[in-house]
Amino acid sequence: MLRSCAARPRTLSALRAARGGAPRPARDPGPARRSFSTEKVIHKDHSLPNPSWSKDLRLLFDQFMKKCEDGSWKHLPSSECKVPQRIHSFKTYFLDSKPVKEDQLSQARPFTRSYEVGQGFEYAMFYNEDEKRTVCLFQGGPYLEGPPGFLHGGALATMIDTTLGVCTISCMGLFMTANLNINFKSPIPLCSVVVISSQLDKVEGRKVFVSCNVRSVDEKTLHSDATGLFIKLDPEKSLT
Ligand SMILES: CCCCC/C=C\C/C=C\CCCCCCCC(=O)SCCNC(=O)CCNC(=O)[C@H](O)C(C)(C)COP(=O)(O)OP(=O)(O)OC[C@H]1O[C@@H](n2cnc3c(N)ncnc32)[C@H](O)[C@@H]1OP(=O)(O)O
């Protein structure tokens, strides 16, 4: 259910209660939109259409789902729950250190999936293995406002980092962002849809160079372009 701005928690304690209190009630999307893992936990796929998606986002999503039919593109599911195997692999890099307490970790969720449906980051990603490309269809909701009526630059940076990160992780394994360089060329109207097209450019040892551009749905407006450097994690080194 969409929450109005008036219903947003105004105090820190209200915010904490909203974030850390009782688990959110499940919003069952119906059989066609449930996804299951081999784990006992049922993970809901947040990258499938929901009522907050605009016509533009639905049309683009359908176009990419068609491209998936011959196997050249893959739709990447996105869960608010953790991916246990990847998280376990990632935790091995922390070695002996415990930077985050277990109870805090149990509250953790991906930043881009931490808003109510429709209010924050609505997106779906598609991956082309042969071309080493990832495309993100992104609709930034009303809680992501920067300049009045426009998307916050940090929200776009988040989606660029996530798209480049997914592109790198899908192609190569466990990496972290070392450098992100973004040119903001044209502001993005709030609640509009943009297409983030990323590609893997070069691999040099542990370094992966990726880039992307962000365009309007009609492709006429170049909103941003960006480059990223991702470093493969070294199991011999602690992150903390
Ligand atoms: C990332 C998540 C993994 C978990 C996966 C689990 C589930 C996946 C599900 C969904 C995917 C979502 C994708 C989300 C993407 C989000 C990505 C992030 O936001 S990551 C968070 C932000 N980044 C950080 O906090 C990184 C902090 N930095 C570090 O930890 C380290 O600096 C490092 C990047 C790990 C590199 O350190 P390391 O000691 O290993 O390397 P070196 O310093 O020896 O450098 C190696 C090599 O790289 C060059 N280098 C390093 N940094 C830079 C830089 N900033 N600019 C240019 N070059 C750099 C360095 O010179 C060395 O080069 P050379 O070998 O030629 O000498």
The ligand as an ORCA input file, in Angstrom:
! r2SCAN-3c Opt
* xyz 0 1
  C      29.805     -5.172     -3.006
  C      28.808     -6.129     -2.458
  C      29.293     -7.553     -2.502
  C      28.321     -8.489     -1.814
  C      27.535     -9.261     -2.801
  C      26.346     -9.811     -2.188
  C      25.176     -9.824     -2.836
  C      25.047     -9.202     -4.186
  C      23.664     -8.722     -4.399
  C      23.430     -7.561     -5.060
  C      24.524     -6.725     -5.660
  C      24.302     -5.271     -5.360
  C      25.466     -4.450     -5.890
  C      25.700     -3.309     -4.978
  C      26.952     -2.554     -5.370
  C      27.293     -1.620     -4.280
  C      28.771     -1.430     -4.277
  C      29.185     -0.602     -3.121
  O      28.590      0.348     -2.781
  S      30.598     -1.096     -2.319
  C      30.700      0.073     -0.983
  C      31.580      1.267     -1.287
  N      32.941      0.872     -1.435
  C      33.730      0.666     -0.369
  O      33.365      0.801      0.758
  C      35.131      0.214     -0.690
  C      36.147      0.744      0.309
  N      37.477      0.420     -0.156
  C      38.043     -0.765      0.090
  O      37.512     -1.584      0.821
  C      39.366     -1.038     -0.564
  O      39.995      0.157     -0.935
  C      39.198     -1.932     -1.824
  C      38.285     -1.304     -2.890
  C      38.630     -3.316     -1.410
  C      40.575     -2.140     -2.466
  O      41.477     -2.465     -1.451
  P      42.604     -3.568     -1.678
  O      43.550     -3.446     -0.527
  O      42.005     -4.894     -1.930
  O      43.287     -3.114     -3.018
  P      44.508     -2.124     -3.255
  O      44.400     -0.900     -2.456
  O      45.756     -2.950     -3.137
  O      44.285     -1.718     -4.787
  C      44.303     -2.711     -5.820
  C      44.542     -1.958     -7.128
  O      43.444     -1.039     -7.347
  C      43.934      0.312     -7.398
  N      42.968      1.187     -6.717
  C      42.408      0.983     -5.515
  N      41.549      1.972     -5.209
  C      41.603      2.820     -6.250
  C      40.939      4.045     -6.537
  N      40.054      4.588     -5.690
  N      41.206      4.665     -7.707
  C      42.091      4.129     -8.598
  N      42.752      2.942     -8.387
  C      42.506      2.327     -7.231
  C      45.266      0.285     -6.672
  O      46.102      1.335     -7.111
  C      45.794     -1.081     -7.096
  O      46.219     -0.976     -8.432
  P      47.542     -1.756     -8.937
  O      47.270     -3.222     -8.701
  O      47.653     -1.402    -10.388
  O      48.677     -1.249     -8.112
*
